[in-house]
Amino acid sequence: MNLESVEESEYERLGIQPTPDERSHLAGAAPWEESTRPHRQPSGTDVTYSNEGRLAGRHLVEVHDMLRRELGELREVLARVKQGAISASDARSALTAMALRQNDWALGAFCSRYCGIVTAHHGLEDDSIFPHLVRSDPSLGEIVDRLTREHLIIHDAVQAVDRALVGHINSPEDYTQIQAAIDVLTDSLLSHLSYEEFEIVEPLARYGFYPGQL
């Protein structure tokens, strides 16, 4: 089942359009086997959404858009390293300041920006939002498991960028590892963000980020 095969009418009713996967595969191979991803069943035409629910679903897309912008900024930083405009040390500082790195690839930014004090004690997405969604709809279990595994892969990809920058400090004439690492991160992140939106924007609009929100 392709992500885009979820009925368009569902997103029309919801008023939110998930972001399609560009499927760029800059690294030459997908970071995972996309065909094995589980997918949810579309909601029925009898399902309705509150304004608060729509805001919850839309916020996921907004935070993902922030992460996509950061990815573009990171690619630009690394391009400047290759051009000799900035040092690898400066690039590492830029990476450290980004939410991509600060939140250790989980939606910590997501929780802190949206849920605030109410859910600060819940921890990161894998420990709070996902379990809430699965309790609300057990059929999401396989999807949540897959998303959690992908989080780990993206975490490794972010760490690989940092290691490549360290390696470049020691071998300033070699940009191979830097380019390879950022391409893997790009492929992983863009694919994952799209998949997550298609699978949980709608459940978030029904169940919210935490019990009792909607």
Number of C-alpha atoms within 10 A of each C-alpha: 11 10 19 13 8 17 13 12 13 18 17 10 12 22 12 18 17 22 18 15 17 10 12 14 16 16 17 11 11 15 20 14 8 12 8 9 15 20 18 17 11 15 15 10 9 5 10 13 16 12 10 14 23 19 16 24 26 22 18 21 21 12 17 21 14 15 19 17 12 16 21 12 15 21 17 13 21 26 17 15 21 19 10 11 11 14 18 25 15 14 20 19 11 15 23 14 11 15 19 24 16 13 15 17 22 22 21 19 20 20 22 15 13 16 16 12 11 11 16 14 10 15 15 21 19 18 12 17 21 23 18 19 23 17 13 16 12 12 14 21 17 15 20 22 15 14 21 16 11 20 20 14 18 23 19 15 23 23 16 19 24 23 15 22 26 16 16 20 13 11 10 15 9 14 17 11 16 23 19 17 20 23 20 22 26 25 24 25 27 21 23 19 22 19 23 21 23 22 22 21 25 25 22 25 24 22 21 23 26 19 12 7 11 16
